[in-house]
């Protein structure tokens, strides 16, 4: 049965131009999740003590990857929106593309801090980008959603010159970036969320969503009490703007047309509680949407910075995207 599945995947790799690395070694299972912790405090203590090996970020760009920094993907008034692009060297045919969105509670972080994944994707045959977007200090919701959607439109509008297959664009994000990735994936039919950054008339729909511990429902009591959520929603309390909280929640945009979704979330996450991912899983099951949910026992927020967890996440991502 495993050999048959491997042969099928190999054929699909040819038909869909899926990178062959993504379907190799189908006989092995995912790397096991390392032992978890009772609390995030205990997890952090081990991390500080050097008992947890962090991800090894490469000091130099792989020779097989081409980097193009500071590309303008959109413009809002005089404000330039930029991304960094990573492509396989000597690429001469259309391949899938992944747009990566950094986290930071919608108020911090940078695209440069999130280049580990796009470099890895490019090394393995994808075109990938890490984007900047307007943070809440500059513009509240829906600015960040508008910008992320604009990046997808830019990618699709320039697909031919970038050697991107416009029908196979995915989006990935962590924490607030995970939220934005889901908003892009689940609200492609909401005109008021498209924004006016550019590439009007080009679809912002994506074919896959990878969500690392992103908030899915901003209407919960926990979410309502978070200062980051208030800032994101222009300082409005839930009682004065319940419809705004719902509109900004990926969960309320879900329907049967939602793209396949891969979610990673740790059970002791105190920043974005595990019930956010559980609710997403339940809704996707109810709708019959193709999805994979890796519920990691005893790990917290930003868990993929640990090498062992990252290895597991990459295993799932490789096969999910293929």
C-alpha positions as CSV (number, residue, x, y, z in Angstrom):
1,X,0.0,0.0,0.0
2,X,2.9,2.4,0.9
3,X,4.6,1.6,-2.4
4,X,1.4,2.2,-4.4
5,X,0.9,5.6,-2.6
6,X,4.5,6.5,-3.4
7,X,4.1,5.7,-7.1
8,X,0.9,7.8,-7.2
9,X,2.6,10.7,-5.6
10,X,5.5,10.4,-8.0
11,X,3.1,10.6,-11.0
12,X,1.4,13.6,-9.4
13,X,4.7,15.2,-9.0
14,X,5.2,15.0,-12.8
15,X,1.7,16.1,-13.7
16,X,1.6,19.0,-11.3
17,X,5.3,19.9,-11.3
18,X,5.4,19.2,-7.6
19,X,9.1,19.3,-6.4
20,X,10.2,15.7,-6.2
21,X,11.8,16.2,-2.8
22,X,8.3,16.6,-1.4
23,X,7.2,13.1,-2.2
24,X,10.3,11.1,-1.4
25,X,10.8,8.8,1.6
26,X,7.1,8.0,2.0
27,X,7.9,4.9,4.0
28,X,8.9,7.0,7.1
29,X,6.6,8.7,9.4
30,X,6.8,12.2,10.8
31,X,9.5,13.0,13.4
32,X,8.1,12.4,16.8
33,X,7.0,15.3,18.9
34,X,9.5,15.8,21.7
35,X,8.3,15.4,25.3
36,X,6.1,18.3,26.3
37,X,5.9,20.5,29.4
38,X,3.4,21.2,32.1
39,X,3.8,25.0,31.7
40,X,5.3,27.6,29.4
41,X,7.5,28.8,32.3
42,X,9.1,25.3,32.5
43,X,9.5,25.3,28.7
44,X,11.2,28.7,28.7
45,X,13.5,27.7,31.6
46,X,14.8,24.7,29.6
47,X,15.2,26.9,26.5
48,X,17.2,29.5,28.5
49,X,19.3,26.7,30.0
50,X,20.2,25.4,26.6
51,X,18.3,22.1,27.0
52,X,16.2,22.8,23.8
53,X,18.1,23.1,20.6
54,X,16.9,26.1,18.6
55,X,16.5,26.1,14.8
56,X,19.8,26.5,13.0
57,X,19.3,29.6,10.8
58,X,21.7,29.4,7.9
59,X,24.3,32.3,8.0
60,X,24.5,32.4,4.2
61,X,22.0,32.1,1.4
62,X,22.2,28.6,-0.3
63,X,23.9,28.7,-3.7
64,X,20.8,27.3,-5.3
65,X,18.6,30.2,-4.2
66,X,18.3,33.7,-5.7
67,X,17.3,36.5,-3.3
68,X,15.6,39.8,-4.4
69,X,15.0,42.2,-1.6
70,X,12.8,45.2,-1.3
71,X,10.4,44.5,-4.1
72,X,7.4,46.8,-4.1
73,X,4.2,44.7,-4.3
74,X,1.7,47.4,-3.7
75,X,1.2,51.0,-2.8
76,X,-1.3,52.7,-0.5
77,X,-1.2,56.5,-1.2
78,X,2.5,57.2,-1.0
79,X,3.2,54.2,1.2
80,X,5.2,51.5,-0.5
81,X,4.5,47.9,0.4
82,X,7.5,45.6,0.0
83,X,8.5,42.0,0.1
84,X,11.7,39.9,-0.3
85,X,11.5,37.2,-2.9
86,X,13.4,33.9,-3.0
87,X,13.5,31.7,-6.1
88,X,15.3,28.5,-7.2
89,X,18.4,29.5,-9.3
90,X,17.9,29.2,-13.1
91,X,14.2,28.6,-12.7
92,X,12.7,28.3,-16.2
93,X,9.2,26.8,-15.7
94,X,6.1,27.6,-13.5
95,X,6.2,26.3,-9.9
96,X,4.0,26.7,-6.9
97,X,4.5,29.9,-4.8
98,X,4.2,30.5,-1.0
99,X,3.7,33.9,0.6
100,X,4.9,34.0,4.2
101,X,3.6,36.5,6.8
102,X,5.4,37.3,10.0
103,X,3.8,37.6,13.4
104,X,4.2,40.2,16.2
105,X,0.6,40.8,17.6
106,X,-0.1,42.9,14.4
107,X,2.1,45.6,16.0
108,X,5.7,44.4,15.6
109,X,8.0,42.0,13.8
110,X,9.5,42.3,10.3
111,X,9.7,40.3,7.1
112,X,13.5,39.9,7.5
113,X,12.9,37.9,10.7
114,X,10.7,35.5,8.9
115,X,12.9,34.5,6.0
116,X,13.8,31.0,7.2
117,X,10.7,29.4,5.6
118,X,10.8,31.2,2.2
119,X,14.5,30.4,1.9
120,X,13.8,26.7,2.7
121,X,10.9,26.7,0.2
122,X,13.0,28.2,-2.6
123,X,15.8,25.7,-1.9
124,X,13.2,23.0,-2.4
125,X,11.7,24.2,-5.6
126,X,9.1,26.9,-4.8
127,X,9.0,30.6,-5.4
128,X,8.5,32.2,-1.9
129,X,8.2,35.6,-0.4
130,X,8.2,37.2,3.0
131,X,6.2,40.4,3.2
132,X,5.9,43.6,5.2
133,X,2.5,44.9,5.9
134,X,1.1,47.9,7.8
135,X,1.2,47.4,11.5
136,X,-1.4,48.9,13.9
137,X,0.8,51.8,14.8
138,X,0.4,53.0,11.3
139,X,-3.1,51.7,10.3
140,X,-5.6,49.4,12.2
141,X,-7.6,46.6,10.8
142,X,-8.3,45.8,7.9
143,X,-5.0,47.4,6.7
144,X,-2.9,44.3,7.4
145,X,-5.5,42.0,5.7
146,X,-5.7,44.4,2.7
147,X,-1.9,44.3,2.3
148,X,-1.6,40.5,2.6
149,X,-4.3,40.1,-0.1
150,X,-2.4,42.6,-2.2
151,X,0.7,40.5,-2.0
152,X,-1.2,37.5,-3.4
153,X,-2.6,39.7,-6.3
154,X,0.9,40.9,-7.0
155,X,2.2,37.4,-7.2
156,X,-0.6,36.3,-9.5
157,X,-0.4,39.4,-11.7
158,X,3.4,38.8,-12.2
159,X,3.2,35.0,-12.3
160,X,4.6,34.7,-15.8
161,X,7.8,36.7,-15.2
162,X,8.3,35.1,-11.8
163,X,7.8,31.6,-13.2
164,X,4.9,31.0,-10.8
165,X,1.9,28.9,-11.5
166,X,-1.0,31.3,-10.8
167,X,-3.3,28.5,-9.9
168,X,-1.0,27.2,-7.1
169,X,-0.3,30.0,-4.6
170,X,-0.3,29.2,-0.9
171,X,0.0,31.4,2.2
172,X,1.8,30.7,5.5
173,X,1.9,32.7,8.7
174,X,2.7,32.5,12.4
175,X,0.7,33.9,15.3
176,X,-0.7,37.3,14.0
177,X,0.7,36.2,10.6
178,X,-1.2,32.9,10.9
179,X,-4.4,35.0,11.5
180,X,-3.7,37.0,8.4
181,X,-2.9,33.9,6.3
182,X,-6.3,32.5,7.3
183,X,-8.0,35.8,6.6
184,X,-6.5,35.7,3.1
185,X,-7.5,32.1,2.6
186,X,-11.1,32.3,3.9
187,X,-12.2,35.8,2.8
188,X,-11.4,35.9,-0.9
189,X,-15.0,36.8,-1.7
190,X,-15.2,39.8,0.6
191,X,-14.7,43.0,-1.5
192,X,-14.3,45.4,1.5
193,X,-11.2,43.4,2.6
194,X,-9.4,43.6,-0.7
195,X,-8.0,47.2,-0.1
196,X,-6.6,49.5,-2.8
197,X,-2.9,48.6,-2.8
198,X,-2.9,47.7,-6.4
199,X,-3.6,45.0,-9.0
200,X,-7.3,45.6,-9.1
201,X,-9.3,42.8,-10.7
202,X,-6.7,40.1,-10.0
203,X,-7.9,37.4,-7.7
204,X,-6.5,37.2,-4.1
205,X,-7.7,33.5,-3.7
206,X,-5.1,31.0,-2.5
207,X,-5.0,27.3,-2.9
208,X,-3.5,26.4,0.5
209,X,-3.2,27.9,4.0
210,X,-0.5,27.0,6.6
211,X,-1.4,28.3,10.0
212,X,1.1,28.4,12.9
213,X,-0.8,29.0,16.1
214,X,-2.9,31.9,14.7
215,X,-6.0,33.3,16.4
216,X,-9.2,32.2,14.7
217,X,-11.9,33.8,16.7
218,X,-11.6,37.3,18.1
219,X,-15.1,37.2,19.7
220,X,-14.1,34.8,22.6
221,X,-13.9,36.2,26.1
222,X,-10.1,35.7,26.1
223,X,-9.6,37.5,22.8
224,X,-11.8,40.4,23.8
225,X,-9.6,40.9,26.9
226,X,-6.4,41.2,25.0
227,X,-4.8,44.7,24.4
228,X,-3.3,43.5,21.1
229,X,-6.8,42.7,19.8
230,X,-8.1,46.1,20.9
231,X,-5.3,47.9,19.1
232,X,-5.7,45.8,16.0
233,X,-9.4,46.7,15.9
234,X,-8.7,50.5,16.3
235,X,-9.4,50.5,20.1
236,X,-13.0,49.3,19.8
237,X,-14.5,47.2,22.6
238,X,-16.5,44.1,21.6
239,X,-19.7,45.6,23.0
240,X,-19.5,48.6,20.6
241,X,-18.4,46.7,17.5
242,X,-19.4,43.0,17.6
243,X,-19.7,42.8,13.9
244,X,-16.2,44.1,13.5
245,X,-14.8,41.4,15.8
246,X,-16.6,38.8,13.7
247,X,-15.4,40.2,10.4
248,X,-11.9,40.1,11.7
249,X,-12.2,36.5,12.7
250,X,-11.2,33.8,10.2
251,X,-13.6,31.3,11.7
252,X,-16.6,33.4,10.6
253,X,-15.5,33.5,6.9
254,X,-15.3,29.7,6.6
255,X,-17.4,27.8,4.1
256,X,-17.1,24.7,2.0
257,X,-15.0,26.5,-0.6
258,X,-12.2,27.2,1.9
259,X,-8.7,26.1,0.7
260,X,-6.9,23.1,2.3
261,X,-5.5,24.1,5.7
262,X,-2.6,22.9,7.8
263,X,-2.5,24.0,11.4
264,X,0.1,23.7,14.1
265,X,-0.7,24.6,17.7
266,X,0.7,23.7,21.1
267,X,-1.6,22.8,23.9
268,X,0.1,25.1,26.6
269,X,0.1,28.2,24.4
270,X,-0.8,31.1,26.7
271,X,-0.7,33.7,24.0
272,X,-3.2,32.1,21.6
273,X,-5.0,29.4,23.5
274,X,-5.3,25.9,22.0
275,X,-9.1,26.2,21.9
276,X,-8.7,28.7,19.0
277,X,-7.2,25.8,16.9
278,X,-9.6,23.3,18.3
279,X,-12.5,25.5,17.1
280,X,-11.0,25.8,13.7
281,X,-10.5,22.0,13.4
282,X,-14.1,21.4,14.4
283,X,-15.5,23.9,11.9
284,X,-13.3,22.5,9.0
285,X,-14.5,19.0,9.9
286,X,-18.1,20.1,9.9
287,X,-17.7,21.7,6.5
288,X,-15.8,18.8,5.0
289,X,-12.8,21.0,4.1
290,X,-9.5,19.1,3.5
291,X,-7.2,19.9,6.5
292,X,-4.5,18.6,8.8
293,X,-4.2,19.6,12.4
294,X,-1.0,18.8,14.4
295,X,-2.0,19.4,18.1
296,X,1.4,19.4,19.8
297,X,1.1,18.3,23.5
298,X,3.0,20.3,26.0
299,X,4.4,23.0,23.8
300,X,3.6,26.7,23.6
301,X,3.7,29.7,21.4
302,X,6.4,30.0,18.7
303,X,7.2,26.4,19.3
304,X,8.7,25.9,15.9
305,X,11.8,27.8,16.9
306,X,12.8,24.5,18.6
307,X,14.6,22.4,16.0
308,X,12.8,19.2,17.0
309,X,9.4,20.8,16.6
310,X,10.5,22.6,13.4
311,X,11.6,19.3,11.9
312,X,8.1,17.9,12.5
313,X,6.4,20.9,11.1
314,X,8.5,20.9,8.0
315,X,7.7,17.2,7.5
316,X,4.0,17.9,7.5
317,X,4.3,21.1,5.4
318,X,6.3,19.3,2.7
319,X,3.7,16.6,2.2
320,X,0.7,18.8,2.7
321,X,1.8,21.3,0.1
322,X,2.8,18.5,-2.3
